[in-house]
Amino acid sequence: MKRENMFQAFELIVREYNTFPLPVHQHTFFELAYIVSGTGTFQVSLHDTPYSAGSLFLILPNTSHVFKIESYSHFVYLRFTEHYLEQYFTSDERDLIRSVQHTGSVLCDPKDRENVRDLVNVIVREYTQVRVYSNELLNYWLRSIIVLIVRNLIVSESLGVFRVEEEKIMQIIQYIQAHIREPRLLQLASLGQRFHLSETYIGRYFKRHTNENLKDYILRCRLASVEDLLLHTSMRINEIAAIMNYTDESHLIREFKKYKNMSPSDFRSGRKN
């Protein structure tokens, strides 16, 4: 089995694939695999987890894994060593990171998914245009991402989400993220049928385990996916509305304005300026 090494404390790699170039392999370092765009499956320890834009996977050293690509995928890999962890994180934080056993995305909070997306974008820009204090800023931003992961792990662990692999709530979160472009599959009746919960109960079940309203969570994930398309593609608004299965372009614009206080076009132009 192929095993990759690295010889510096921190490394960033940006790749885009139609087909993942490696078979099942391992690393001697920690790797954060962030999905900028695309869909597919992340396989670790023979367990498959669907991925989509905004998914973030923490891959521990000596863990066998591979990505199976369904649609053209854009990856950002943030790699760091054991020494990096020891230098910047407490013993408890290091133990929490090392003890990760689950196979899904390490971010279940939509707000933190947005935070990580923004941090990844600024890291990539700084890494490709090195300037004074670039190394200091890159270290700071990487540590910020790891702190966000630790927060999500602490919250999720306290709810028991990651302690039991079969826990329904994590499966529901992963299913929503993987099918965010298919609103028909995310209706309460469809979700309830999929996870063997009643239509009237699944919302309460989700709220109890995540402290988040299910419909609000789906909406946040949907708008986050719209934002990713606005920032990382040249698709027109009507094309984004179609791919996200909005009724029409005006429906997307109204919903975006209601929750983001600006139009999709203004959001796109403001972030790119």
NUNU-375232 format. One record per residue (C-alpha): residue in one letter; y, x negated, z. Coordinates in nm, 3 decimals. Layout:
N
+-----+---------+---------+---------+
! res !       y !       x !       z !
+-----+---------+---------+---------+
!   A !       Y !       X !       Z !
...
+-----+---------+---------+---------+
END
This chain:
273
+-----+---------+---------+---------+
! res !       y !       x !       z !
+-----+---------+---------+---------+
!   M !   0.000 !   0.000 !   0.000 !
!   K !   0.345 !  -0.127 !  -0.094 !
!   R !   0.560 !  -0.231 !   0.204 !
!   E !   0.934 !  -0.294 !   0.168 !
!   N !   1.135 !  -0.539 !   0.380 !
!   M !   1.506 !  -0.598 !   0.434 !
!   F !   1.689 !  -0.907 !   0.554 !
!   Q !   2.021 !  -0.771 !   0.680 !
!   A !   2.115 !  -0.530 !   0.958 !
!   F !   2.245 !  -0.256 !   0.728 !
!   E !   2.191 !  -0.172 !   0.362 !
!   L !   2.297 !   0.108 !   0.130 !
!   I !   2.117 !   0.201 !  -0.194 !
!   V !   2.216 !   0.477 !  -0.439 !
!   R !   1.954 !   0.598 !  -0.687 !
!   E !   1.906 !   0.884 !  -0.932 !
!   Y !   1.562 !   0.977 !  -1.061 !
!   N !   1.377 !   1.216 !  -1.288 !
!   T !   1.053 !   1.076 !  -1.147 !
!   F !   1.021 !   0.891 !  -0.818 !
!   P !   0.932 !   0.529 !  -0.907 !
!   L !   0.717 !   0.442 !  -0.604 !
!   P !   0.376 !   0.561 !  -0.486 !
!   V !   0.311 !   0.629 !  -0.118 !
!   H !   0.468 !   0.334 !   0.063 !
!   Q !   0.602 !   0.203 !   0.396 !
!   H !   0.908 !   0.014 !   0.524 !
!   T !   0.949 !  -0.241 !   0.800 !
!   F !   1.289 !  -0.084 !   0.882 !
!   F !   1.448 !   0.255 !   0.953 !
!   E !   1.566 !   0.455 !   0.653 !
!   L !   1.789 !   0.760 !   0.626 !
!   A !   1.723 !   0.931 !   0.293 !
!   Y !   2.009 !   1.167 !   0.205 !
!   I !   1.976 !   1.409 !  -0.086 !
!   V !   2.306 !   1.444 !  -0.273 !
!   S !   2.158 !   1.679 !  -0.533 !
!   G !   1.824 !   1.786 !  -0.673 !
!   T !   1.508 !   1.948 !  -0.542 !
!   G !   1.156 !   1.836 !  -0.467 !
!   T !   0.919 !   1.757 !  -0.182 !
!   F !   0.918 !   1.489 !   0.085 !
!   Q !   0.565 !   1.393 !   0.186 !
!   V !   0.498 !   1.205 !   0.508 !
!   S !   0.165 !   1.180 !   0.687 !
!   L !   0.022 !   1.413 !   0.421 !
!   H !   0.266 !   1.687 !   0.524 !
!   D !   0.495 !   1.828 !   0.252 !
!   T !   0.853 !   1.941 !   0.322 !
!   P !   1.079 !   2.079 !   0.047 !
!   Y !   1.415 !   1.909 !   0.000 !
!   S !   1.744 !   2.012 !  -0.158 !
!   A !   2.109 !   1.902 !  -0.155 !
!   G !   2.214 !   1.814 !   0.200 !
!   S !   1.866 !   1.732 !   0.333 !
!   L !   1.850 !   1.420 !   0.548 !
!   F !   1.522 !   1.253 !   0.642 !
!   L !   1.477 !   0.986 !   0.908 !
!   I !   1.187 !   0.761 !   0.807 !
!   L !   1.056 !   0.535 !   1.082 !
!   P !   0.916 !   0.184 !   1.021 !
!   N !   0.552 !   0.169 !   0.910 !
!   T !   0.546 !   0.536 !   0.810 !
!   S !   0.364 !   0.624 !   0.488 !
!   H !   0.577 !   0.850 !   0.270 !
!   V !   0.678 !   0.945 !  -0.084 !
!   F !   0.918 !   1.182 !  -0.261 !
!   K !   0.791 !   1.421 !  -0.529 !
!   I !   1.075 !   1.521 !  -0.759 !
!   E !   1.100 !   1.869 !  -0.912 !
!   S !   1.454 !   1.849 !  -1.056 !
!   Y !   1.672 !   1.544 !  -1.128 !
!   S !   1.758 !   1.404 !  -0.786 !
!   H !   2.040 !   1.187 !  -0.651 !
!   F !   1.949 !   0.988 !  -0.336 !
!   V !   2.154 !   0.780 !  -0.096 !
!   Y !   1.947 !   0.552 !   0.126 !
!   L !   2.097 !   0.413 !   0.446 !
!   R !   1.872 !   0.143 !   0.590 !
!   F !   1.898 !  -0.034 !   0.924 !
!   T !   1.684 !  -0.255 !   1.143 !
!   E !   1.551 !  -0.237 !   1.497 !
!   H !   1.810 !  -0.500 !   1.588 !
!   Y !   2.085 !  -0.270 !   1.461 !
!   L !   1.964 !   0.007 !   1.693 !
!   E !   1.950 !  -0.230 !   1.990 !
!   Q !   2.299 !  -0.354 !   1.918 !
!   Y !   2.475 !  -0.018 !   1.904 !
!   F !   2.267 !   0.244 !   2.089 !
!   T !   2.150 !   0.303 !   2.443 !
!   S !   1.788 !   0.276 !   2.549 !
!   D !   1.756 !   0.656 !   2.573 !
!   E !   1.906 !   0.705 !   2.226 !
!   R !   1.673 !   0.443 !   2.079 !
!   D !   1.370 !   0.604 !   2.242 !
!   L !   1.470 !   0.944 !   2.104 !
!   I !   1.507 !   0.808 !   1.751 !
!   R !   1.178 !   0.616 !   1.769 !
!   S !   0.991 !   0.920 !   1.900 !
!   V !   1.071 !   1.144 !   1.603 !
!   Q !   0.745 !   1.308 !   1.500 !
!   H !   0.856 !   1.595 !   1.279 !
!   T !   0.861 !   1.578 !   0.901 !
!   G !   1.161 !   1.794 !   0.812 !
!   S !   1.529 !   1.730 !   0.768 !
!   V !   1.682 !   1.598 !   1.091 !
!   L !   1.989 !   1.822 !   1.054 !
!   C !   1.962 !   2.188 !   1.146 !
!   D !   2.330 !   2.252 !   1.225 !
!   P !   2.525 !   2.352 !   0.908 !
!   K !   2.848 !   2.199 !   1.045 !
!   D !   2.675 !   1.867 !   1.101 !
!   R !   2.528 !   1.887 !   0.749 !
!   E !   2.887 !   1.907 !   0.623 !
!   N !   2.994 !   1.619 !   0.849 !
!   V !   2.711 !   1.399 !   0.723 !
!   R !   2.784 !   1.488 !   0.361 !
!   D !   3.146 !   1.377 !   0.404 !
!   L !   3.043 !   1.057 !   0.585 !
!   V !   2.790 !   0.968 !   0.314 !
!   N !   3.056 !   1.018 !   0.046 !
!   V !   3.305 !   0.790 !   0.219 !
!   I !   3.035 !   0.527 !   0.289 !
!   V !   2.939 !   0.515 !  -0.079 !
!   R !   3.302 !   0.481 !  -0.188 !
!   E !   3.373 !   0.201 !   0.061 !
!   Y !   3.047 !   0.018 !  -0.015 !
!   T !   3.123 !   0.008 !  -0.388 !
!   Q !   3.487 !  -0.099 !  -0.340 !
!   V !   3.474 !  -0.363 !  -0.068 !
!   R !   3.809 !  -0.425 !   0.101 !
!   V !   3.945 !  -0.570 !   0.424 !
!   Y !   3.754 !  -0.428 !   0.724 !
!   S !   3.493 !  -0.266 !   0.498 !
!   N !   3.203 !  -0.393 !   0.709 !
!   E !   3.358 !  -0.263 !   1.029 !
!   L !   3.420 !   0.080 !   0.875 !
!   L !   3.072 !   0.100 !   0.723 !
!   N !   2.915 !   0.020 !   1.060 !
!   Y !   3.132 !   0.281 !   1.231 !
!   W !   3.046 !   0.552 !   0.980 !
!   L !   2.672 !   0.473 !   0.985 !
!   R !   2.675 !   0.487 !   1.365 !
!   S !   2.854 !   0.823 !   1.340 !
!   I !   2.572 !   0.961 !   1.123 !
!   I !   2.309 !   0.833 !   1.365 !
!   V !   2.499 !   0.990 !   1.658 !
!   L !   2.500 !   1.323 !   1.472 !
!   I !   2.124 !   1.289 !   1.424 !
!   V !   2.079 !   1.217 !   1.794 !
!   R !   2.282 !   1.527 !   1.880 !
!   N !   2.067 !   1.743 !   1.653 !
!   L !   1.749 !   1.593 !   1.797 !
!   I !   1.863 !   1.656 !   2.155 !
!   V !   1.961 !   2.017 !   2.086 !
!   S !   1.649 !   2.088 !   1.884 !
!   E !   1.418 !   1.917 !   2.130 !
!   S !   1.565 !   2.119 !   2.416 !
!   L !   1.474 !   2.433 !   2.221 !
!   G !   1.125 !   2.303 !   2.148 !
!   V !   1.189 !   2.304 !   1.774 !
!   F !   1.046 !   1.959 !   1.704 !
!   R !   0.784 !   1.946 !   1.977 !
!   V !   0.541 !   2.178 !   1.803 !
!   E !   0.490 !   2.110 !   1.434 !
!   E !   0.394 !   2.470 !   1.362 !
!   E !   0.706 !   2.610 !   1.527 !
!   K !   0.828 !   2.895 !   1.307 !
!   I !   1.196 !   2.831 !   1.351 !
!   M !   1.188 !   2.489 !   1.182 !
!   Q !   0.984 !   2.634 !   0.898 !
!   I !   1.244 !   2.910 !   0.855 !
!   I !   1.530 !   2.657 !   0.849 !
!   Q !   1.354 !   2.441 !   0.591 !
!   Y !   1.267 !   2.745 !   0.380 !
!   I !   1.629 !   2.863 !   0.381 !
!   Q !   1.756 !   2.521 !   0.279 !
!   A !   1.499 !   2.491 !  -0.001 !
!   H !   1.565 !   2.840 !  -0.140 !
!   I !   1.940 !   2.866 !  -0.084 !
!   R !   1.991 !   2.943 !  -0.455 !
!   E !   1.757 !   3.241 !  -0.436 !
!   P !   1.930 !   3.503 !  -0.216 !
!   R !   1.660 !   3.760 !  -0.288 !
!   L !   1.411 !   3.544 !  -0.099 !
!   L !   1.652 !   3.511 !   0.196 !
!   Q !   1.697 !   3.880 !   0.265 !
!   L !   1.578 !   3.979 !   0.611 !
!   A !   1.289 !   4.183 !   0.475 !
!   S !   1.167 !   3.895 !   0.256 !
!   L !   1.205 !   3.636 !   0.533 !
!   G !   1.029 !   3.861 !   0.781 !
!   Q !   0.739 !   3.914 !   0.545 !
!   R !   0.717 !   3.542 !   0.470 !
!   F !   0.705 !   3.441 !   0.838 !
!   H !   0.519 !   3.742 !   0.974 !
!   L !   0.813 !   3.877 !   1.172 !
!   S !   0.963 !   4.223 !   1.141 !
!   E !   1.287 !   4.270 !   0.949 !
!   T !   1.461 !   4.391 !   1.265 !
!   Y !   1.327 !   4.107 !   1.484 !
!   I !   1.368 !   3.795 !   1.270 !
!   G !   1.746 !   3.783 !   1.323 !
!   R !   1.707 !   3.797 !   1.702 !
!   Y !   1.428 !   3.538 !   1.685 !
!   F !   1.649 !   3.298 !   1.489 !
!   K !   1.946 !   3.357 !   1.721 !
!   R !   1.739 !   3.293 !   2.033 !
!   H !   1.606 !   2.961 !   1.905 !
!   T !   1.919 !   2.824 !   1.737 !
!   N !   2.212 !   3.009 !   1.897 !
!   E !   2.320 !   3.085 !   1.539 !
!   N !   2.337 !   3.420 !   1.361 !
!   L !   2.080 !   3.414 !   1.079 !
!   K !   2.309 !   3.567 !   0.815 !
!   D !   2.591 !   3.331 !   0.914 !
!   Y !   2.356 !   3.033 !   0.887 !
!   I !   2.243 !   3.137 !   0.538 !
!   L !   2.606 !   3.187 !   0.432 !
!   R !   2.709 !   2.845 !   0.564 !
!   C !   2.421 !   2.677 !   0.382 !
!   R !   2.504 !   2.865 !   0.063 !
!   L !   2.871 !   2.764 !   0.074 !
!   A !   2.773 !   2.405 !   0.155 !
!   S !   2.557 !   2.404 !  -0.158 !
!   V !   2.849 !   2.543 !  -0.359 !
!   E !   3.068 !   2.263 !  -0.223 !
!   D !   2.810 !   2.003 !  -0.326 !
!   L !   2.808 !   2.140 !  -0.681 !
!   L !   3.188 !   2.141 !  -0.691 !
!   L !   3.208 !   1.780 !  -0.575 !
!   H !   2.914 !   1.623 !  -0.754 !
!   T !   2.891 !   1.807 !  -1.087 !
!   S !   3.131 !   1.905 !  -1.364 !
!   M !   2.994 !   2.260 !  -1.377 !
!   R !   3.245 !   2.541 !  -1.427 !
!   I !   3.291 !   2.800 !  -1.154 !
!   N !   3.109 !   3.067 !  -1.353 !
!   E !   2.816 !   2.826 !  -1.404 !
!   I !   2.800 !   2.756 !  -1.030 !
!   A !   2.811 !   3.131 !  -0.962 !
!   A !   2.518 !   3.178 !  -1.200 !
!   I !   2.303 !   2.896 !  -1.060 !
!   M !   2.370 !   3.015 !  -0.702 !
!   N !   2.287 !   3.373 !  -0.807 !
!   Y !   2.619 !   3.532 !  -0.718 !
!   T !   2.682 !   3.868 !  -0.883 !
!   D !   2.960 !   3.710 !  -1.086 !
!   E !   3.231 !   3.444 !  -1.068 !
!   S !   3.477 !   3.671 !  -0.885 !
!   H !   3.221 !   3.734 !  -0.608 !
!   L !   3.186 !   3.359 !  -0.550 !
!   I !   3.562 !   3.307 !  -0.549 !
!   R !   3.621 !   3.591 !  -0.300 !
!   E !   3.353 !   3.467 !  -0.062 !
!   F !   3.469 !   3.106 !  -0.087 !
!   K !   3.832 !   3.202 !  -0.022 !
!   K !   3.735 !   3.422 !   0.274 !
!   Y !   3.553 !   3.146 !   0.460 !
!   K !   3.722 !   2.829 !   0.330 !
!   N !   4.080 !   2.960 !   0.298 !
!   M !   4.110 !   2.818 !  -0.055 !
!   S !   3.968 !   2.879 !  -0.399 !
!   P !   3.675 !   2.674 !  -0.532 !
!   S !   3.908 !   2.514 !  -0.788 !
!   D !   4.155 !   2.410 !  -0.518 !
!   F !   3.871 !   2.269 !  -0.307 !
!   R !   3.744 !   2.063 !  -0.600 !
!   S !   4.084 !   1.926 !  -0.700 !
!   G !   4.184 !   1.856 !  -0.338 !
!   R !   3.870 !   1.654 !  -0.261 !
!   K !   3.887 !   1.452 !  -0.583 !
!   N !   4.253 !   1.357 !  -0.549 !
+-----+---------+---------+---------+
END
